Structures are given as C-alpha cells and as structure tokens.
Amino acid sequence: MRFSGITTVAAALTIMAASLPAGAADGDTVKAIKDRGHLICGADGTRPGFSAPDSQGKWSGFDVDFCRAVAAAILGEADKVKYIALTPVQRFPSLQSGEIDMLSRVTTWTLTRDTALGFNFAPVTLYAGTKLMVHKSLGVKSGKELNGASVCVPPGTTIERNIADFFGNLKMSYTPVVIDNLKELNDAYLAKRCDVMANFGPGLALVRLQSGKQEDHVILPDDLVKEPLGPAIRHGDEQFHDIVTWTVLATFQAEEWGISSKNVDEMRDGKNPEIERFLGKSGDLGKKLGIAPDWVYQIVKQVGNYEEIFENNIGKNAPLKMERGLNRQWTQGGLLYAPPFQ
C-alpha cells in the first residue's frame, strides 16, 4: 500500500502523455512559409558583417545566418529566404503587419517590445552594449567630457533613449542629430556634422573600419546600457516561436558538443545516442516541432554552429574581428547556454 501514491502518479502521467499530440500542428506562420516555399526575413541591408547584400544581391552576415538557419529548419534549405531591408523606424510596423515572418536586424530585447509591441524574442544571439565614438581630434577620453556635444543617433531605437538617459543622468546638454538611414547617419558623423556617434559597440567598430582611417576615431570606454540582440517574431504563433527559439539554441548546443559544418556527418554516425537524437538520426524532436527529423543536421550542415556564425561574419575570420567576450559558451565564462534537447 505504501507504493499506491507513486502508482497513482505514474498512472496519471501515463494518461497525460497518451493525451498529448504526437507532433505539432502547423500554425499560420509555418504553414505560410511552407506554402510559399520561403521565409521572409526583415534585415538591415546596410551593415556588412551583420546583414547586407553584395553586388550580385546575395545577402550575408551574422543576422542573415540566423534567418538561414530557420529556413534550413523549416524548409530543409538555408537559402530559401527573401530578405527585406528595413530602417530602424520601419522594422517594427513591418513585423506587426505580417510583411515579414521574422526580424533579424540588430534588435534589442526590451520589456516594451516584448509586451506592448506584441513580439516574442528568441534567445539572445549577441550580447552587446551602447557605446560612444568620437573624433580623435576632440581629445575626449570619457563620455563625461561631452557636455554640449552634438550626437548622431538612429531614431526609433533603444540607443536614442539610452543617450537621453546618459546625458540626463550627468546633467549635461547635447544636440541630437537624428537620421533614419544608417548610411546617411554614418556619413554625417564622418563628415563631422556631429561630434559623437552613438550605437552598439560592434556597429561603431564597423563604422570606424569603413572610414579607412581607424586611428582618427576613438570608441570611449563608457558602457551606457546592455543591448541583448536577437531575432523577434509576432505574438500568437507558438509553433513558430518554438522553432525560432530552438533553432538559435541548436547553434549553441552544436558548438558546445564540437559539432560543426565540417564534421556533422561524422558526428551523426559516431554512435553517441545523445548526439544521434540531436541530429535527428533517432528520436522525434523534429516531430514535436512539426518539422523534419534532421532539422538540426540541416542547420549545422548548411549554416554552421554558433562559433562558425560568429567568427565567419564578425569575429576573427572577418574584417570586424570582434572578440567573443560574453558571447562565449557557459563552459568558457560566457552566457551561451542551451537547455536539454530531450
């Protein structure tokens, strides 16, 4: 009799498991993507290393690769993506209206965007922060020396609010130079129409690199605020949210286990049951999401793990040469951590 409680619980769990659907039914977004045969992704278009087309119209970059990863997961082909270039002001209405399926455009996860604007965010793909860059000729070494400065800032962004808070907290005045088009904003700073440029750190490093005279620009040490960046989708489609979420997490987990685009075939046949399940050789993880069993295999084979996505676009293998910093695995002192693929 002392086991009756356990038996009762076990029986209840068995009944619950039997009542659950065997696989996810396609929601509106996933059905639309499958029906049209491609994912529609909102991107930047003016930021090499993150999202920009080349002279032949082929898109590439860190944010682009997460669009490609979602397409690989849902459609089995990473290049089945249509990209729409959006300014900071355009990006949220385009996502809300359904013009795009997902937004992958250096977008910061905030409470307001997650609630009032009606978006869901995937796990953070890049931990960054708002910083300030000045012309070296100003002789400035800290943001506290910028009273009365003119500041180039993109409208409709967390950066605009962060600058207002920074100067307000220090009781300093400033003149905002607000330009929606990123290239025009960068050009305005380089032409010295403003003393300071505000952006997330990697964006400033890219502008400095593109100037051709990196030594003429100084990124100040001040960290204004956290900028956790990642893909966003609309509220209301849990299946698509799950797919985008677990696609990002799959790139984290693949790196942690040492699975890359170069060895994924070997790893899939390596007789490790956990990795076989992860890569779809066994188990039903894909079925639970309503996609193919080999969805993770396709992501890693066609796009790569997180390390490959980072290093090839903005890290050591790219002109920007960003350090991983917080964007390292949890086992290496970073913040990348994936829940179990079970």
ROMI-112669 format. One record per residue (C-alpha): residue number from 0; chain; x, y, z. Coordinates in steps of 0.5 Angstrom, whole numbers, padded with zeros to 4 digits. Layout:
BEGIN
<node nr="NUM" kette="A" u="X" v="Y" w="Z"/>
...
This chain:
BEGIN
<node nr="0" kette="A" u="0000" v="0000" w="0000"/>
<node nr="1" kette="A" u="0006" v="0005" w="0001"/>
<node nr="2" kette="A" u="0007" v="0005" w="-0006"/>
<node nr="3" kette="A" u="0000" v="0007" w="-0008"/>
<node nr="4" kette="A" u="0001" v="0014" w="-0009"/>
<node nr="5" kette="A" u="0007" v="0013" w="-0013"/>
<node nr="6" kette="A" u="0003" v="0008" w="-0017"/>
<node nr="7" kette="A" u="-0003" v="0013" w="-0018"/>
<node nr="8" kette="A" u="0002" v="0019" w="-0020"/>
<node nr="9" kette="A" u="0005" v="0014" w="-0025"/>
<node nr="10" kette="A" u="-0001" v="0012" w="-0028"/>
<node nr="11" kette="A" u="-0004" v="0020" w="-0028"/>
<node nr="12" kette="A" u="0003" v="0021" w="-0032"/>
<node nr="13" kette="A" u="0002" v="0016" w="-0037"/>
<node nr="14" kette="A" u="-0005" v="0018" w="-0038"/>
<node nr="15" kette="A" u="-0003" v="0025" w="-0039"/>
<node nr="16" kette="A" u="0003" v="0023" w="-0044"/>
<node nr="17" kette="A" u="-0002" v="0019" w="-0048"/>
<node nr="18" kette="A" u="-0007" v="0025" w="-0049"/>
<node nr="19" kette="A" u="-0001" v="0030" w="-0052"/>
<node nr="20" kette="A" u="-0001" v="0030" w="-0059"/>
<node nr="21" kette="A" u="0005" v="0026" w="-0063"/>
<node nr="22" kette="A" u="0007" v="0032" w="-0066"/>
<node nr="23" kette="A" u="0006" v="0040" w="-0067"/>
<node nr="24" kette="A" u="0001" v="0042" w="-0072"/>
<node nr="25" kette="A" u="0003" v="0048" w="-0077"/>
<node nr="26" kette="A" u="0001" v="0055" w="-0074"/>
<node nr="27" kette="A" u="-0001" v="0060" w="-0079"/>
<node nr="28" kette="A" u="0007" v="0063" w="-0080"/>
<node nr="29" kette="A" u="0010" v="0056" w="-0081"/>
<node nr="30" kette="A" u="0004" v="0054" w="-0086"/>
<node nr="31" kette="A" u="0005" v="0060" w="-0090"/>
<node nr="32" kette="A" u="0013" v="0059" w="-0090"/>
<node nr="33" kette="A" u="0012" v="0052" w="-0093"/>
<node nr="34" kette="A" u="0006" v="0054" w="-0098"/>
<node nr="35" kette="A" u="0010" v="0060" w="-0101"/>
<node nr="36" kette="A" u="0017" v="0056" w="-0100"/>
<node nr="37" kette="A" u="0021" v="0061" w="-0097"/>
<node nr="38" kette="A" u="0022" v="0065" w="-0091"/>
<node nr="39" kette="A" u="0021" v="0073" w="-0091"/>
<node nr="40" kette="A" u="0026" v="0076" w="-0086"/>
<node nr="41" kette="A" u="0027" v="0083" w="-0084"/>
<node nr="42" kette="A" u="0034" v="0085" w="-0084"/>
<node nr="43" kette="A" u="0039" v="0092" w="-0085"/>
<node nr="44" kette="A" u="0042" v="0092" w="-0091"/>
<node nr="45" kette="A" u="0047" v="0097" w="-0090"/>
<node nr="46" kette="A" u="0051" v="0094" w="-0084"/>
<node nr="47" kette="A" u="0057" v="0089" w="-0087"/>
<node nr="48" kette="A" u="0058" v="0083" w="-0083"/>
<node nr="49" kette="A" u="0051" v="0083" w="-0080"/>
<node nr="50" kette="A" u="0046" v="0084" w="-0086"/>
<node nr="51" kette="A" u="0048" v="0087" w="-0093"/>
<node nr="52" kette="A" u="0047" v="0084" w="-0100"/>
<node nr="53" kette="A" u="0053" v="0084" w="-0104"/>
<node nr="54" kette="A" u="0054" v="0087" w="-0112"/>
<node nr="55" kette="A" u="0050" v="0081" w="-0114"/>
<node nr="56" kette="A" u="0045" v="0082" w="-0109"/>
<node nr="57" kette="A" u="0047" v="0076" w="-0105"/>
<node nr="58" kette="A" u="0046" v="0077" w="-0097"/>
<node nr="59" kette="A" u="0051" v="0075" w="-0092"/>
<node nr="60" kette="A" u="0052" v="0077" w="-0085"/>
<node nr="61" kette="A" u="0051" v="0075" w="-0077"/>
<node nr="62" kette="A" u="0044" v="0076" w="-0077"/>
<node nr="63" kette="A" u="0043" v="0074" w="-0084"/>
<node nr="64" kette="A" u="0045" v="0067" w="-0082"/>
<node nr="65" kette="A" u="0040" v="0066" w="-0076"/>
<node nr="66" kette="A" u="0035" v="0067" w="-0082"/>
<node nr="67" kette="A" u="0038" v="0062" w="-0086"/>
<node nr="68" kette="A" u="0038" v="0057" w="-0080"/>
<node nr="69" kette="A" u="0031" v="0058" w="-0079"/>
<node nr="70" kette="A" u="0030" v="0057" w="-0086"/>
<node nr="71" kette="A" u="0034" v="0050" w="-0086"/>
<node nr="72" kette="A" u="0030" v="0048" w="-0080"/>
<node nr="73" kette="A" u="0023" v="0049" w="-0083"/>
<node nr="74" kette="A" u="0025" v="0048" w="-0091"/>
<node nr="75" kette="A" u="0031" v="0044" w="-0091"/>
<node nr="76" kette="A" u="0034" v="0049" w="-0095"/>
<node nr="77" kette="A" u="0038" v="0055" w="-0092"/>
<node nr="78" kette="A" u="0038" v="0060" w="-0098"/>
<node nr="79" kette="A" u="0030" v="0060" w="-0099"/>
<node nr="80" kette="A" u="0030" v="0066" w="-0095"/>
<node nr="81" kette="A" u="0027" v="0073" w="-0098"/>
<node nr="82" kette="A" u="0030" v="0079" w="-0095"/>
<node nr="83" kette="A" u="0027" v="0086" w="-0094"/>
<node nr="84" kette="A" u="0032" v="0092" w="-0092"/>
<node nr="85" kette="A" u="0029" v="0096" w="-0086"/>
<node nr="86" kette="A" u="0031" v="0102" w="-0083"/>
<node nr="87" kette="A" u="0030" v="0102" w="-0075"/>
<node nr="88" kette="A" u="0023" v="0106" w="-0076"/>
<node nr="89" kette="A" u="0021" v="0101" w="-0081"/>
<node nr="90" kette="A" u="0022" v="0095" w="-0078"/>
<node nr="91" kette="A" u="0017" v="0094" w="-0072"/>
<node nr="92" kette="A" u="0011" v="0096" w="-0076"/>
<node nr="93" kette="A" u="0013" v="0091" w="-0082"/>
<node nr="94" kette="A" u="0013" v="0085" w="-0077"/>
<node nr="95" kette="A" u="0007" v="0087" w="-0074"/>
<node nr="96" kette="A" u="0003" v="0088" w="-0080"/>
<node nr="97" kette="A" u="0006" v="0081" w="-0083"/>
<node nr="98" kette="A" u="0010" v="0084" w="-0088"/>
<node nr="99" kette="A" u="0016" v="0080" w="-0085"/>
<node nr="100" kette="A" u="0016" v="0073" w="-0082"/>
<node nr="101" kette="A" u="0021" v="0075" w="-0077"/>
<node nr="102" kette="A" u="0026" v="0080" w="-0076"/>
<node nr="103" kette="A" u="0034" v="0079" w="-0075"/>
<node nr="104" kette="A" u="0036" v="0086" w="-0075"/>
<node nr="105" kette="A" u="0041" v="0088" w="-0069"/>
<node nr="106" kette="A" u="0035" v="0089" w="-0065"/>
<node nr="107" kette="A" u="0035" v="0090" w="-0057"/>
<node nr="108" kette="A" u="0030" v="0085" w="-0053"/>
<node nr="109" kette="A" u="0026" v="0090" w="-0048"/>
<node nr="110" kette="A" u="0020" v="0089" w="-0044"/>
<node nr="111" kette="A" u="0016" v="0094" w="-0048"/>
<node nr="112" kette="A" u="0018" v="0091" w="-0055"/>
<node nr="113" kette="A" u="0016" v="0084" w="-0051"/>
<node nr="114" kette="A" u="0009" v="0087" w="-0049"/>
<node nr="115" kette="A" u="0006" v="0093" w="-0051"/>
<node nr="116" kette="A" u="0009" v="0092" w="-0059"/>
<node nr="117" kette="A" u="0007" v="0085" w="-0059"/>
<node nr="118" kette="A" u="0013" v="0081" w="-0060"/>
<node nr="119" kette="A" u="0017" v="0075" w="-0058"/>
<node nr="120" kette="A" u="0024" v="0074" w="-0058"/>
<node nr="121" kette="A" u="0029" v="0068" w="-0059"/>
<node nr="122" kette="A" u="0035" v="0067" w="-0054"/>
<node nr="123" kette="A" u="0040" v="0073" w="-0055"/>
<node nr="124" kette="A" u="0045" v="0072" w="-0061"/>
<node nr="125" kette="A" u="0049" v="0078" w="-0059"/>
<node nr="126" kette="A" u="0051" v="0081" w="-0052"/>
<node nr="127" kette="A" u="0053" v="0088" w="-0054"/>
<node nr="128" kette="A" u="0052" v="0095" w="-0051"/>
<node nr="129" kette="A" u="0051" v="0102" w="-0053"/>
<node nr="130" kette="A" u="0058" v="0106" w="-0053"/>
<node nr="131" kette="A" u="0060" v="0113" w="-0056"/>
<node nr="132" kette="A" u="0065" v="0114" w="-0061"/>
<node nr="133" kette="A" u="0069" v="0121" w="-0062"/>
<node nr="134" kette="A" u="0073" v="0124" w="-0067"/>
<node nr="135" kette="A" u="0080" v="0124" w="-0064"/>
<node nr="136" kette="A" u="0081" v="0131" w="-0065"/>
<node nr="137" kette="A" u="0077" v="0133" w="-0060"/>
<node nr="138" kette="A" u="0082" v="0130" w="-0055"/>
<node nr="139" kette="A" u="0076" v="0127" w="-0051"/>
<node nr="140" kette="A" u="0077" v="0121" w="-0046"/>
<node nr="141" kette="A" u="0071" v="0120" w="-0043"/>
<node nr="142" kette="A" u="0063" v="0121" w="-0044"/>
<node nr="143" kette="A" u="0063" v="0125" w="-0038"/>
<node nr="144" kette="A" u="0067" v="0131" w="-0042"/>
<node nr="145" kette="A" u="0062" v="0131" w="-0047"/>
<node nr="146" kette="A" u="0057" v="0137" w="-0045"/>
<node nr="147" kette="A" u="0054" v="0141" w="-0050"/>
<node nr="148" kette="A" u="0056" v="0136" w="-0056"/>
<node nr="149" kette="A" u="0052" v="0134" w="-0062"/>
<node nr="150" kette="A" u="0051" v="0127" w="-0062"/>
<node nr="151" kette="A" u="0049" v="0123" w="-0069"/>
<node nr="152" kette="A" u="0044" v="0117" w="-0066"/>
<node nr="153" kette="A" u="0039" v="0113" w="-0070"/>
<node nr="154" kette="A" u="0031" v="0114" w="-0069"/>
<node nr="155" kette="A" u="0026" v="0109" w="-0066"/>
<node nr="156" kette="A" u="0032" v="0105" w="-0062"/>
<node nr="157" kette="A" u="0034" v="0104" w="-0055"/>
<node nr="158" kette="A" u="0040" v="0108" w="-0057"/>
<node nr="159" kette="A" u="0036" v="0114" w="-0058"/>
<node nr="160" kette="A" u="0033" v="0113" w="-0051"/>
<node nr="161" kette="A" u="0040" v="0111" w="-0048"/>
<node nr="162" kette="A" u="0043" v="0117" w="-0050"/>
<node nr="163" kette="A" u="0038" v="0122" w="-0047"/>
<node nr="164" kette="A" u="0038" v="0118" w="-0040"/>
<node nr="165" kette="A" u="0046" v="0118" w="-0040"/>
<node nr="166" kette="A" u="0046" v="0126" w="-0041"/>
<node nr="167" kette="A" u="0040" v="0127" w="-0037"/>
<node nr="168" kette="A" u="0044" v="0123" w="-0031"/>
<node nr="169" kette="A" u="0050" v="0127" w="-0032"/>
<node nr="170" kette="A" u="0046" v="0134" w="-0032"/>
<node nr="171" kette="A" u="0049" v="0135" w="-0039"/>
<node nr="172" kette="A" u="0046" v="0138" w="-0045"/>
<node nr="173" kette="A" u="0047" v="0135" w="-0052"/>
<node nr="174" kette="A" u="0044" v="0136" w="-0059"/>
<node nr="175" kette="A" u="0042" v="0130" w="-0062"/>
<node nr="176" kette="A" u="0043" v="0129" w="-0070"/>
<node nr="177" kette="A" u="0037" v="0124" w="-0072"/>
<node nr="178" kette="A" u="0038" v="0121" w="-0078"/>
<node nr="179" kette="A" u="0034" v="0114" w="-0080"/>
<node nr="180" kette="A" u="0038" v="0112" w="-0086"/>
<node nr="181" kette="A" u="0044" v="0108" w="-0083"/>
<node nr="182" kette="A" u="0049" v="0110" w="-0088"/>
<node nr="183" kette="A" u="0047" v="0117" w="-0088"/>
<node nr="184" kette="A" u="0048" v="0117" w="-0081"/>
<node nr="185" kette="A" u="0055" v="0114" w="-0081"/>
<node nr="186" kette="A" u="0057" v="0119" w="-0087"/>
<node nr="187" kette="A" u="0054" v="0125" w="-0082"/>
<node nr="188" kette="A" u="0059" v="0123" w="-0077"/>
<node nr="189" kette="A" u="0065" v="0122" w="-0081"/>
<node nr="190" kette="A" u="0063" v="0129" w="-0085"/>
<node nr="191" kette="A" u="0064" v="0132" w="-0077"/>
<node nr="192" kette="A" u="0056" v="0134" w="-0077"/>
<node nr="193" kette="A" u="0056" v="0131" w="-0070"/>
<node nr="194" kette="A" u="0062" v="0131" w="-0065"/>
<node nr="195" kette="A" u="0060" v="0124" w="-0063"/>
<node nr="196" kette="A" u="0057" v="0118" w="-0066"/>
<node nr="197" kette="A" u="0052" v="0113" w="-0061"/>
<node nr="198" kette="A" u="0051" v="0106" w="-0063"/>
<node nr="199" kette="A" u="0052" v="0099" w="-0060"/>
<node nr="200" kette="A" u="0059" v="0097" w="-0060"/>
<node nr="201" kette="A" u="0060" v="0093" w="-0066"/>
<node nr="202" kette="A" u="0057" v="0098" w="-0070"/>
<node nr="203" kette="A" u="0061" v="0103" w="-0068"/>
<node nr="204" kette="A" u="0067" v="0099" w="-0070"/>
<node nr="205" kette="A" u="0065" v="0097" w="-0076"/>
<node nr="206" kette="A" u="0064" v="0105" w="-0078"/>
<node nr="207" kette="A" u="0071" v="0106" w="-0076"/>
<node nr="208" kette="A" u="0073" v="0100" w="-0080"/>
<node nr="209" kette="A" u="0070" v="0103" w="-0086"/>
<node nr="210" kette="A" u="0072" v="0110" w="-0085"/>
<node nr="211" kette="A" u="0079" v="0108" w="-0088"/>
<node nr="212" kette="A" u="0082" v="0112" w="-0082"/>
<node nr="213" kette="A" u="0081" v="0108" w="-0076"/>
<node nr="214" kette="A" u="0086" v="0112" w="-0072"/>
<node nr="215" kette="A" u="0082" v="0118" w="-0073"/>
<node nr="216" kette="A" u="0076" v="0115" w="-0068"/>
<node nr="217" kette="A" u="0076" v="0113" w="-0061"/>
<node nr="218" kette="A" u="0071" v="0109" w="-0058"/>
<node nr="219" kette="A" u="0070" v="0111" w="-0051"/>
<node nr="220" kette="A" u="0070" v="0106" w="-0045"/>
<node nr="221" kette="A" u="0064" v="0108" w="-0042"/>
<node nr="222" kette="A" u="0058" v="0103" w="-0043"/>
<node nr="223" kette="A" u="0052" v="0106" w="-0043"/>
<node nr="224" kette="A" u="0047" v="0100" w="-0042"/>
<node nr="225" kette="A" u="0046" v="0093" w="-0044"/>
<node nr="226" kette="A" u="0044" v="0091" w="-0051"/>
<node nr="227" kette="A" u="0042" v="0084" w="-0052"/>
<node nr="228" kette="A" u="0041" v="0083" w="-0059"/>
<node nr="229" kette="A" u="0037" v="0077" w="-0062"/>
<node nr="230" kette="A" u="0031" v="0075" w="-0067"/>
<node nr="231" kette="A" u="0024" v="0077" w="-0066"/>
<node nr="232" kette="A" u="0017" v="0075" w="-0068"/>
<node nr="233" kette="A" u="0010" v="0077" w="-0067"/>
<node nr="234" kette="A" u="0006" v="0074" w="-0061"/>
<node nr="235" kette="A" u="0001" v="0069" w="-0063"/>
<node nr="236" kette="A" u="0004" v="0063" w="-0066"/>
<node nr="237" kette="A" u="0007" v="0059" w="-0061"/>
<node nr="238" kette="A" u="0010" v="0054" w="-0066"/>
<node nr="239" kette="A" u="0014" v="0059" w="-0070"/>
<node nr="240" kette="A" u="0016" v="0062" w="-0063"/>
<node nr="241" kette="A" u="0019" v="0055" w="-0061"/>
<node nr="242" kette="A" u="0022" v="0053" w="-0068"/>
<node nr="243" kette="A" u="0026" v="0060" w="-0068"/>
<node nr="244" kette="A" u="0028" v="0059" w="-0061"/>
<node nr="245" kette="A" u="0030" v="0052" w="-0061"/>
<node nr="246" kette="A" u="0034" v="0054" w="-0068"/>
<node nr="247" kette="A" u="0038" v="0059" w="-0064"/>
<node nr="248" kette="A" u="0039" v="0054" w="-0058"/>
<node nr="249" kette="A" u="0041" v="0049" w="-0063"/>
<node nr="250" kette="A" u="0047" v="0053" w="-0066"/>
<node nr="251" kette="A" u="0049" v="0054" w="-0058"/>
<node nr="252" kette="A" u="0049" v="0047" w="-0057"/>
<node nr="253" kette="A" u="0053" v="0044" w="-0063"/>
<node nr="254" kette="A" u="0058" v="0049" w="-0061"/>
<node nr="255" kette="A" u="0058" v="0046" w="-0054"/>
<node nr="256" kette="A" u="0059" v="0039" w="-0057"/>
<node nr="257" kette="A" u="0064" v="0041" w="-0062"/>
<node nr="258" kette="A" u="0059" v="0039" w="-0068"/>
<node nr="259" kette="A" u="0061" v="0044" w="-0074"/>
<node nr="260" kette="A" u="0059" v="0044" w="-0081"/>
<node nr="261" kette="A" u="0066" v="0041" w="-0083"/>
<node nr="262" kette="A" u="0065" v="0034" w="-0078"/>
<node nr="263" kette="A" u="0057" v="0034" w="-0077"/>
<node nr="264" kette="A" u="0057" v="0028" w="-0082"/>
<node nr="265" kette="A" u="0062" v="0024" w="-0078"/>
<node nr="266" kette="A" u="0059" v="0026" w="-0071"/>
<node nr="267" kette="A" u="0052" v="0024" w="-0073"/>
<node nr="268" kette="A" u="0055" v="0017" w="-0075"/>
<node nr="269" kette="A" u="0059" v="0017" w="-0068"/>
<node nr="270" kette="A" u="0055" v="0012" w="-0064"/>
<node nr="271" kette="A" u="0053" v="0017" w="-0059"/>
<node nr="272" kette="A" u="0046" v="0017" w="-0057"/>
<node nr="273" kette="A" u="0045" v="0024" w="-0055"/>
<node nr="274" kette="A" u="0048" v="0027" w="-0061"/>
<node nr="275" kette="A" u="0044" v="0022" w="-0065"/>
<node nr="276" kette="A" u="0038" v="0024" w="-0062"/>
<node nr="277" kette="A" u="0040" v="0032" w="-0063"/>
<node nr="278" kette="A" u="0042" v="0031" w="-0070"/>
<node nr="279" kette="A" u="0036" v="0027" w="-0072"/>
<node nr="280" kette="A" u="0038" v="0020" w="-0073"/>
<node nr="281" kette="A" u="0034" v="0018" w="-0068"/>
<node nr="282" kette="A" u="0028" v="0020" w="-0063"/>
<node nr="283" kette="A" u="0023" v="0025" w="-0065"/>
<node nr="284" kette="A" u="0025" v="0032" w="-0063"/>
<node nr="285" kette="A" u="0023" v="0035" w="-0070"/>
<node nr="286" kette="A" u="0016" v="0032" w="-0070"/>
<node nr="287" kette="A" u="0015" v="0035" w="-0064"/>
<node nr="288" kette="A" u="0016" v="0042" w="-0067"/>
<node nr="289" kette="A" u="0013" v="0040" w="-0074"/>
<node nr="290" kette="A" u="0019" v="0040" w="-0078"/>
<node nr="291" kette="A" u="0023" v="0034" w="-0081"/>
<node nr="292" kette="A" u="0027" v="0030" w="-0076"/>
<node nr="293" kette="A" u="0034" v="0032" w="-0079"/>
<node nr="294" kette="A" u="0033" v="0040" w="-0078"/>
<node nr="295" kette="A" u="0039" v="0041" w="-0073"/>
<node nr="296" kette="A" u="0043" v="0037" w="-0078"/>
<node nr="297" kette="A" u="0041" v="0042" w="-0084"/>
<node nr="298" kette="A" u="0042" v="0048" w="-0079"/>
<node nr="299" kette="A" u="0049" v="0046" w="-0078"/>
<node nr="300" kette="A" u="0051" v="0043" w="-0085"/>
<node nr="301" kette="A" u="0049" v="0049" w="-0089"/>
<node nr="302" kette="A" u="0050" v="0055" w="-0084"/>
<node nr="303" kette="A" u="0054" v="0052" w="-0078"/>
<node nr="304" kette="A" u="0055" v="0052" w="-0071"/>
<node nr="305" kette="A" u="0055" v="0059" w="-0067"/>
<node nr="306" kette="A" u="0062" v="0059" w="-0067"/>
<node nr="307" kette="A" u="0062" v="0059" w="-0074"/>
<node nr="308" kette="A" u="0057" v="0064" w="-0075"/>
<node nr="309" kette="A" u="0060" v="0069" w="-0070"/>
<node nr="310" kette="A" u="0067" v="0068" w="-0073"/>
<node nr="311" kette="A" u="0066" v="0068" w="-0080"/>
<node nr="312" kette="A" u="0062" v="0074" w="-0080"/>
<node nr="313" kette="A" u="0064" v="0079" w="-0075"/>
<node nr="314" kette="A" u="0070" v="0075" w="-0071"/>
<node nr="315" kette="A" u="0077" v="0073" w="-0072"/>
<node nr="316" kette="A" u="0075" v="0071" w="-0080"/>
<node nr="317" kette="A" u="0072" v="0077" w="-0081"/>
<node nr="318" kette="A" u="0074" v="0085" w="-0082"/>
<node nr="319" kette="A" u="0071" v="0087" w="-0076"/>
<node nr="320" kette="A" u="0075" v="0082" w="-0072"/>
<node nr="321" kette="A" u="0070" v="0082" w="-0065"/>
<node nr="322" kette="A" u="0072" v="0079" w="-0059"/>
<node nr="323" kette="A" u="0067" v="0073" w="-0057"/>
<node nr="324" kette="A" u="0067" v="0077" w="-0050"/>
<node nr="325" kette="A" u="0060" v="0075" w="-0046"/>
<node nr="326" kette="A" u="0058" v="0071" w="-0053"/>
<node nr="327" kette="A" u="0062" v="0065" w="-0051"/>
<node nr="328" kette="A" u="0060" v="0058" w="-0048"/>
<node nr="329" kette="A" u="0058" v="0058" w="-0041"/>
<node nr="330" kette="A" u="0064" v="0053" w="-0040"/>
<node nr="331" kette="A" u="0068" v="0059" w="-0042"/>
<node nr="332" kette="A" u="0066" v="0064" w="-0038"/>
<node nr="333" kette="A" u="0061" v="0067" w="-0043"/>
<node nr="334" kette="A" u="0053" v="0067" w="-0043"/>
<node nr="335" kette="A" u="0051" v="0062" w="-0048"/>
<node nr="336" kette="A" u="0047" v="0056" w="-0045"/>
<node nr="337" kette="A" u="0042" v="0051" w="-0048"/>
<node nr="338" kette="A" u="0037" v="0047" w="-0045"/>
<node nr="339" kette="A" u="0037" v="0040" w="-0046"/>
<node nr="340" kette="A" u="0035" v="0037" w="-0053"/>
<node nr="341" kette="A" u="0031" v="0032" w="-0050"/>
